[in-house]
Amino acid sequence: MRGFLEQYVRLDITTRGDVLEALHAIRPEWTINAAAMTDVDACERDPEGAWGVNVEGVRHLATGCERCASKFLQLSTDYVFDGTSGPYAEDQEPHPVNVYGRTKLESEKLLDHMALEYSIVRTALLYGSVATARANFVQGVCSALARGEAVHAATNLYGNPTLVDDLADGIVIALRKEVRGILHLAGSEWLSRYDFAMKIARTFGLNEDLIMPVSFQELNLHAPRPLRAGLGTDRAKRKFGIAFAAVEEGLRRMMTQHDEFSKR
């Protein structure tokens, strides 16, 4: 496998011609699609936009990969499940409850009809020190608590908090081991958003008394969520030796990164 990030190209994956042209020019060994419309409520309000990015964008990339014999890795989500009995194994039947989940599941299905080698990595509840991306749950909690604002966190909404650094390392291992089909890569702990928020406050030395336990229904968000979602990672551990950090360790690593970024 050649080195990663040898070339950077800014690209709108919804523009088919540009995607095909870029892949033809670069001819990568692997194409990893981390692009998506991930704002769950925005997807619910704009299903056509979500479909354009999360399904048609993937179709364009996969078509380009077919033509240049590039292998393809698609990032997906625990939101393809309905959240009644998580955490879920790779072979359990998906049943999404919102537009975001349905578009991500559709992007998985379309790869079955493409003439290319592909892998699907599902992950969950990503967090980390990323300055240029939309704020993640940890950043949102820290910002609110630092301003002295209350944080309302759901006690009945579950998932695996996953450090983005761990996910990136796991993907590299999966590619090198030539993983095919679906693989779940997610954090080692399964907990509620409330418990996650409490761990965030304690790790970052913020006021945990400002974290208010509520039900998900009390948050009045636009889109439904799979309440007991999350991913089982037994296959990743058993077959490929991939295991991710516990939440406190991941948060400490994130805090160290944040301090390093602040000094630059």
C-alpha positions as CSV (number, residue, x, y, z in Angstrom):
1,M,0.0,0.0,0.0
2,R,1.4,3.4,-0.9
3,G,1.6,6.2,1.6
4,F,-1.5,8.1,2.8
5,L,-2.3,11.7,1.8
6,E,0.2,11.8,-1.0
7,Q,-2.1,14.2,-2.8
8,Y,-5.0,16.4,-1.5
9,V,-7.8,17.4,-3.9
10,R,-10.8,19.5,-2.8
11,L,-13.9,17.9,-4.3
12,D,-17.7,18.0,-4.2
13,I,-18.8,14.4,-4.4
14,T,-22.3,15.4,-5.6
15,T,-20.8,16.5,-8.9
16,R,-20.4,13.3,-10.9
17,G,-18.1,14.6,-13.6
18,D,-15.6,16.1,-11.2
19,V,-15.5,12.9,-9.1
20,L,-14.9,10.7,-12.2
21,E,-12.2,13.1,-13.5
22,A,-10.4,13.3,-10.2
23,L,-10.3,9.5,-9.6
24,H,-9.2,8.9,-13.2
25,A,-6.3,11.4,-12.7
26,I,-5.2,10.1,-9.3
27,R,-5.9,6.4,-9.8
28,P,-5.7,5.6,-6.0
29,E,-5.1,2.1,-4.7
30,W,-7.8,2.8,-2.1
31,T,-10.6,5.4,-2.0
32,I,-11.9,6.1,1.5
33,N,-15.2,8.0,1.7
34,A,-15.4,10.1,4.9
35,A,-17.7,12.7,3.3
36,A,-21.3,12.7,4.4
37,M,-24.2,14.9,5.5
38,T,-24.1,13.9,9.2
39,D,-26.4,16.4,10.9
40,V,-29.3,14.1,11.7
41,D,-31.9,16.9,12.1
42,A,-30.7,18.7,8.9
43,C,-31.1,15.4,7.0
44,E,-34.6,15.1,8.3
45,R,-35.5,18.6,7.1
46,D,-33.7,18.2,3.8
47,P,-34.1,14.5,2.7
48,E,-33.2,15.4,-1.0
49,G,-30.0,17.1,0.1
50,A,-29.1,14.1,2.3
51,W,-29.8,11.7,-0.5
52,G,-27.7,13.7,-2.9
53,V,-24.6,13.6,-0.6
54,N,-25.0,10.3,1.2
55,V,-26.3,8.1,-1.6
56,E,-25.6,9.8,-5.0
57,G,-22.2,11.0,-3.8
58,V,-21.3,7.5,-2.9
59,R,-22.6,6.2,-6.2
60,H,-20.3,8.7,-8.0
61,L,-17.3,7.7,-6.0
62,A,-18.0,4.0,-6.5
63,T,-18.4,4.4,-10.2
64,G,-15.1,6.2,-10.4
65,C,-13.5,3.4,-8.5
66,E,-14.9,0.9,-10.8
67,R,-13.4,2.7,-13.8
68,C,-9.9,3.0,-12.3
69,A,-9.8,-0.3,-10.4
70,S,-9.6,1.5,-7.1
71,K,-10.7,-0.4,-4.0
72,F,-13.4,1.5,-2.0
73,L,-14.0,2.0,1.7
74,Q,-17.3,3.5,2.8
75,L,-17.8,4.9,6.3
76,S,-21.2,4.2,7.8
77,T,-22.9,4.5,11.1
78,D,-24.8,2.7,13.9
79,Y,-27.8,4.8,12.9
80,V,-28.6,2.1,10.2
81,F,-30.2,0.3,13.2
82,D,-33.4,1.0,15.0
83,G,-31.9,1.2,18.5
84,T,-34.1,-1.3,20.2
85,S,-31.4,-3.8,21.1
86,G,-27.9,-2.4,20.7
87,P,-25.0,-2.6,20.6
88,Y,-25.3,-4.4,17.2
89,A,-23.1,-7.0,15.5
90,E,-22.3,-6.8,11.8
91,D,-24.7,-9.5,10.8
92,Q,-27.8,-8.0,12.5
93,E,-30.6,-6.7,10.3
94,P,-30.5,-2.9,9.8
95,H,-33.7,-0.9,10.3
96,P,-33.1,2.8,10.4
97,V,-35.6,5.2,12.0
98,N,-34.6,8.5,10.4
99,V,-33.5,10.0,7.0
100,Y,-29.8,10.0,7.9
101,G,-29.8,6.3,8.7
102,R,-31.9,5.4,5.7
103,T,-29.5,7.2,3.3
104,K,-26.4,5.6,4.9
105,L,-28.0,2.2,4.6
106,E,-28.8,2.8,1.0
107,S,-25.2,3.8,0.3
108,E,-24.2,0.4,1.8
109,K,-26.6,-1.5,-0.4
110,L,-25.7,0.2,-3.6
111,L,-22.1,-1.2,-3.3
112,D,-23.4,-4.7,-3.7
113,H,-24.4,-3.9,-7.3
114,M,-21.0,-2.4,-8.2
115,A,-18.1,-4.2,-9.8
116,L,-15.5,-3.3,-7.3
117,E,-13.7,-4.5,-4.2
118,Y,-15.1,-2.7,-1.2
119,S,-15.3,-2.5,2.6
120,I,-17.8,-0.8,4.9
121,V,-16.7,0.5,8.3
122,R,-19.5,1.4,10.6
123,T,-18.7,3.6,13.5
124,A,-20.5,5.6,16.2
125,L,-20.5,8.9,18.2
126,L,-17.2,10.3,17.0
127,Y,-15.3,12.8,19.0
128,G,-11.8,14.4,19.0
129,S,-9.9,17.7,18.6
130,V,-10.8,18.7,15.1
131,A,-10.6,22.5,14.6
132,T,-12.2,22.7,11.1
133,A,-15.1,20.3,11.4
134,R,-18.6,20.7,12.9
135,A,-18.3,20.6,16.7
136,N,-18.7,17.1,18.1
137,F,-20.5,16.1,21.4
138,V,-17.4,16.6,23.5
139,Q,-16.6,20.0,22.1
140,G,-20.2,21.1,22.6
141,V,-20.4,20.0,26.2
142,C,-17.0,21.6,27.0
143,S,-17.9,24.9,25.4
144,A,-21.3,25.1,27.2
145,L,-19.8,24.2,30.6
146,A,-16.9,26.7,30.2
147,R,-19.5,29.4,29.6
148,G,-21.4,28.3,32.7
149,E,-24.4,27.1,30.8
150,A,-26.4,24.0,31.6
151,V,-26.1,20.9,29.4
152,H,-29.2,18.7,29.0
153,A,-28.0,15.2,28.3
154,A,-30.2,12.2,27.5
155,T,-30.2,9.3,30.0
156,N,-31.9,7.0,27.5
157,L,-29.8,7.6,24.3
158,Y,-26.9,5.2,24.1
159,G,-23.9,4.6,21.9
160,N,-20.1,4.0,21.8
161,P,-18.1,7.2,22.0
162,T,-15.3,6.8,19.5
163,L,-12.1,8.8,19.3
164,V,-11.4,9.8,15.7
165,D,-7.7,9.0,16.1
166,D,-8.6,5.4,17.1
167,L,-11.0,5.2,14.1
168,A,-8.2,6.3,11.7
169,D,-5.8,3.8,13.1
170,G,-8.4,1.1,12.9
171,I,-9.1,1.9,9.2
172,V,-5.4,1.6,8.4
173,I,-5.3,-1.8,10.0
174,A,-8.4,-2.9,8.2
175,L,-7.0,-1.8,4.8
176,R,-3.6,-3.5,5.4
177,K,-5.4,-6.7,6.4
178,E,-7.6,-6.5,3.3
179,V,-10.8,-6.6,5.3
180,R,-13.9,-7.1,3.1
181,G,-17.6,-6.6,3.8
182,I,-18.8,-4.9,6.9
183,L,-16.7,-4.2,10.0
184,H,-17.7,-2.3,13.2
185,L,-15.1,0.0,14.6
186,A,-16.2,1.9,17.7
187,G,-15.2,2.7,21.2
188,S,-14.9,0.1,23.9
189,E,-17.6,1.5,26.2
190,W,-21.4,1.7,25.6
191,L,-23.0,4.4,27.7
192,S,-25.7,7.1,27.7
193,R,-25.1,10.6,26.6
194,Y,-25.7,11.7,30.2
195,D,-22.9,9.4,31.5
196,F,-20.7,10.5,28.7
197,A,-21.2,14.1,29.5
198,M,-20.4,13.4,33.2
199,K,-17.1,11.8,32.1
200,I,-16.3,14.8,29.9
201,A,-16.9,17.3,32.8
202,R,-14.7,15.3,35.2
203,T,-11.9,14.7,32.7
204,F,-11.7,18.4,31.6
205,G,-12.2,19.7,35.2
206,L,-15.6,21.4,34.4
207,N,-18.7,21.8,36.6
208,E,-20.6,18.5,36.4
209,D,-23.4,20.1,38.4
210,L,-24.4,21.9,35.2
211,I,-25.2,18.6,33.5
212,M,-29.0,18.0,33.6
213,P,-30.3,14.4,33.1
214,V,-33.3,14.4,30.7
215,S,-35.0,11.9,28.5
216,F,-34.3,12.1,24.7
217,Q,-37.9,13.0,24.2
218,E,-37.5,16.1,26.4
219,L,-34.8,17.5,24.0
220,N,-37.5,18.1,21.3
221,L,-35.1,17.4,18.4
222,H,-36.5,17.2,14.9
223,A,-35.4,13.7,13.9
224,P,-36.0,10.5,15.9
225,R,-32.9,8.6,17.1
226,P,-32.2,4.9,17.6
227,L,-32.1,5.1,21.4
228,R,-30.1,2.0,22.2
229,A,-27.8,2.0,19.2
230,G,-24.1,1.5,19.3
231,L,-21.9,-1.2,17.8
232,G,-20.5,-4.5,18.9
233,T,-16.8,-4.8,18.0
234,D,-16.1,-8.5,18.7
235,R,-15.1,-9.2,15.1
236,A,-12.6,-6.3,15.0
237,K,-11.0,-7.5,18.3
238,R,-11.1,-11.3,17.6
239,K,-10.2,-11.4,13.9
240,F,-8.1,-8.3,13.4
241,G,-6.7,-7.4,16.8
242,I,-8.4,-3.9,16.7
243,A,-9.4,-2.5,20.1
244,F,-10.1,1.1,21.0
245,A,-9.5,3.2,24.1
246,A,-11.9,3.5,27.1
247,V,-13.7,6.9,27.3
248,E,-11.5,8.4,30.0
249,E,-8.3,7.6,28.1
250,G,-9.7,8.9,24.8
251,L,-10.8,12.2,26.5
252,R,-7.3,12.6,28.1
253,R,-5.7,12.2,24.7
254,M,-8.2,14.7,23.2
255,M,-7.3,17.2,26.0
256,T,-3.6,16.8,25.3
257,Q,-4.2,17.4,21.6
258,H,-6.3,20.5,22.4
259,D,-3.5,21.9,24.6
260,E,-1.0,21.3,21.8
261,F,-3.2,22.9,19.2
262,S,-3.7,26.0,21.5
263,K,0.1,26.5,21.6
264,R,0.5,26.7,17.9
